[in-house]
Amino acid sequence: MTEVYTIEDQRFRLAARIALEESALEVGWTASTALGNGDEVERERRRMLDRLLFAKGWMGLAWPVQYGGGGRSQREYAILAEEASRLGLSTWYNRIALGIVGPALLMFGSEAQKERFLRPALACDEIWCQGFSEPNAGSDLASLRTRAVVDGHEWRISGQKIWTTLGNEADYCFLLARTGSQPRHRGLTVLLVPMHQTGIEVRTIKQMNGEEEFCEVWFDEARAPRDAVLGEIDGGWTVTMSALTYERSLYLLQRQLRLRRLTDELIEGVDWLNADDAVKDALIDADIASTSLGLCMRDQIERLDRGEPVGVYGNASKVYWSESYQKLTRLAVDLAMAGLAPGREAWVKEHYSSLATSIYAGTNEIQRNIISEQALGMPR
Ligand SMILES: Cc1cc2nc3c(=O)[nH]c(=O)nc-3n(C[C@H](O)[C@H](O)[C@H](O)COP(=O)(O)OP(=O)(O)OC[C@H]3O[C@@H](n4cnc5c(N)ncnc54)[C@H](O)[C@@H]3O)c2cc1C
């Protein structure tokens, strides 16, 4: 694993930093504690920021140039992500599109689909959501019931999705639906469904941190063109697994980098003179966790650049990251309550937000199941 940045890397870093800072200034965006969508003003500024960065050639850095990307390595993308995180950006605005849909399209999409969807996604002109979870199908995704049937030139879709991030703003849904007669994962298909139609109703869900980042989505005879299939009909499980693997690795990079920043912030802000040994030990543990995670992420990036799958390493770092993040923010809240660290309100908000991280992209219990089966060879 290469640990030292080259001069070229550092030049690239400086260019990325300047582009990010200038663009943020141009759209009037400053870091906020919003982890999700934020309020209306925050949302608009974030969208404008992504648009501007696309116009300057900084979005989709590791995607092919022919689809609007930068044609660069994942290593360079990681440098950009580090700089974005330094500025306070823990995700791109069109995060489902960039983190899940785009990579899946690049891997499974037809030429026409790539031409049609990738550039508008990068430009933040078309927002995407991911319609996987249902009220009775979360961890057990293969039991989902939303059904799509062929009707002439179209698919007709009925069912309900839940916890759909960006569902209320999305122009398209990356939908997993039951299409075949085969049970469980064998009869599922990924469809690229337009959201602006009468057969779709969206309602936001209010979260404990006050934000309304995700939604319930009802499909009542909703329509999608026949060529809206990504990959094979009834072959949606392969597409889904690949999208989820990506979601647990690079998609989380900026969020993992946020942990580094928050750890440094807490360590610098603590009243060390009045902290007892237990507090000092907890802070040292937090520092070690952030550093180890940084090394794990760098290893995954190098694997991707070599064309190797990230596999179970993505599952392991997702668990380690989310649990370290929850532990750090819990510690910060306790220290702030005891008057040993500043920023009580911000830490409480951050801690609330951290609670979701062991649930989304597959719960940590499910990640542990995968690790025990695939890496440790334990029985199901
Ligand atoms: C912030 C956030 C954003 C999200 N965004 C999206 C989105 O955009 N699109 C989308 O489709 N979904 C999204 N989700 C949903 C998320 O994928 C699900 O919440 C998750 O998969 C868990 O499903 P569930 O909530 O139905 O819980 P359940 O599956 O009912 O699980 C309940 C509990 O039982 C445990 N459990 C279940 N099965 C097992 C097992 N076999 N072994 C051990 N333990 C088990 C789980 O770990 C969990 O603790 C989001 C969730 C969050 C929190």
PDBQT file of the ligand as one rigid body, heavy atoms in Angstrom, charges set to zero:
ROOT
HETATM    1  C1  LIG A 401     -30.491   7.187   6.684  1.00  0.00    +0.000 C 
HETATM    2  C2  LIG A 401     -31.060   6.025   5.923  1.00  0.00    +0.000 A 
HETATM    3  C3  LIG A 401     -31.194   6.118   4.559  1.00  0.00    +0.000 A 
HETATM    4  C4  LIG A 401     -31.732   5.055   3.830  1.00  0.00    +0.000 A 
HETATM    5  N1  LIG A 401     -31.889   5.209   2.478  1.00  0.00    +0.000 NA
HETATM    6  C5  LIG A 401     -32.450   4.218   1.775  1.00  0.00    +0.000 A 
HETATM    7  C6  LIG A 401     -32.690   4.379   0.366  1.00  0.00    +0.000 A 
HETATM    8  O1  LIG A 401     -32.375   5.420  -0.221  1.00  0.00    +0.000 OA
HETATM    9  N2  LIG A 401     -33.276   3.381  -0.312  1.00  0.00    +0.000 N 
HETATM   10  C7  LIG A 401     -33.635   2.216   0.301  1.00  0.00    +0.000 A 
HETATM   11  O2  LIG A 401     -34.135   1.320  -0.393  1.00  0.00    +0.000 OA
HETATM   12  N3  LIG A 401     -33.451   2.020   1.632  1.00  0.00    +0.000 NA
HETATM   13  C8  LIG A 401     -32.865   2.987   2.380  1.00  0.00    +0.000 A 
HETATM   14  N4  LIG A 401     -32.684   2.828   3.741  1.00  0.00    +0.000 N 
HETATM   15  C9  LIG A 401     -33.201   1.609   4.384  1.00  0.00    +0.000 C 
HETATM   16  C10 LIG A 401     -32.170   0.635   4.855  1.00  0.00    +0.000 C 
HETATM   17  O3  LIG A 401     -31.542   0.002   3.765  1.00  0.00    +0.000 OA
HETATM   18  C11 LIG A 401     -32.894  -0.370   5.771  1.00  0.00    +0.000 C 
HETATM   19  O4  LIG A 401     -33.357   0.358   6.903  1.00  0.00    +0.000 OA
HETATM   20  C12 LIG A 401     -32.009  -1.504   6.208  1.00  0.00    +0.000 C 
HETATM   21  O5  LIG A 401     -31.702  -2.337   5.124  1.00  0.00    +0.000 OA
HETATM   22  C13 LIG A 401     -32.668  -2.349   7.320  1.00  0.00    +0.000 C 
HETATM   23  O6  LIG A 401     -33.951  -2.749   6.981  1.00  0.00    +0.000 OA
HETATM   24  P1  LIG A 401     -35.179  -2.519   7.976  1.00  0.00    +0.000 P 
HETATM   25  O7  LIG A 401     -35.186  -1.090   8.400  1.00  0.00    +0.000 OA
HETATM   26  O8  LIG A 401     -36.395  -3.060   7.322  1.00  0.00    +0.000 OA
HETATM   27  O9  LIG A 401     -34.842  -3.385   9.279  1.00  0.00    +0.000 OA
HETATM   28  P2  LIG A 401     -35.058  -4.939   9.458  1.00  0.00    +0.000 P 
HETATM   29  O10 LIG A 401     -34.541  -5.660   8.271  1.00  0.00    +0.000 OA
HETATM   30  O11 LIG A 401     -36.464  -5.188   9.871  1.00  0.00    +0.000 OA
HETATM   31  O12 LIG A 401     -34.092  -5.249  10.670  1.00  0.00    +0.000 OA
HETATM   32  C14 LIG A 401     -34.445  -4.971  12.039  1.00  0.00    +0.000 C 
HETATM   33  C15 LIG A 401     -33.290  -5.450  12.914  1.00  0.00    +0.000 C 
HETATM   34  O13 LIG A 401     -33.127  -6.886  12.792  1.00  0.00    +0.000 OA
HETATM   35  C16 LIG A 401     -31.801  -7.195  12.395  1.00  0.00    +0.000 C 
HETATM   36  N5  LIG A 401     -31.800  -8.342  11.480  1.00  0.00    +0.000 N 
HETATM   37  C17 LIG A 401     -32.633  -8.537  10.428  1.00  0.00    +0.000 A 
HETATM   38  N6  LIG A 401     -32.306  -9.672   9.774  1.00  0.00    +0.000 NA
HETATM   39  C18 LIG A 401     -31.232 -10.200  10.422  1.00  0.00    +0.000 A 
HETATM   40  C19 LIG A 401     -30.414 -11.370  10.220  1.00  0.00    +0.000 A 
HETATM   41  N7  LIG A 401     -30.637 -12.204   9.214  1.00  0.00    +0.000 N 
HETATM   42  N8  LIG A 401     -29.376 -11.571  11.085  1.00  0.00    +0.000 NA
HETATM   43  C20 LIG A 401     -29.123 -10.716  12.111  1.00  0.00    +0.000 A 
HETATM   44  N9  LIG A 401     -29.873  -9.591  12.343  1.00  0.00    +0.000 NA
HETATM   45  C21 LIG A 401     -30.905  -9.338  11.519  1.00  0.00    +0.000 A 
HETATM   46  C22 LIG A 401     -31.298  -5.945  11.684  1.00  0.00    +0.000 C 
HETATM   47  O14 LIG A 401     -29.896  -5.874  11.707  1.00  0.00    +0.000 OA
HETATM   48  C23 LIG A 401     -31.951  -4.828  12.501  1.00  0.00    +0.000 C 
HETATM   49  O15 LIG A 401     -31.201  -4.578  13.666  1.00  0.00    +0.000 OA
HETATM   50  C24 LIG A 401     -32.146   3.868   4.490  1.00  0.00    +0.000 A 
HETATM   51  C25 LIG A 401     -31.997   3.754   5.878  1.00  0.00    +0.000 A 
HETATM   52  C26 LIG A 401     -31.476   4.822   6.600  1.00  0.00    +0.000 A 
HETATM   53  C27 LIG A 401     -31.360   4.685   8.106  1.00  0.00    +0.000 C 
ENDROOT
TORSDOF 0
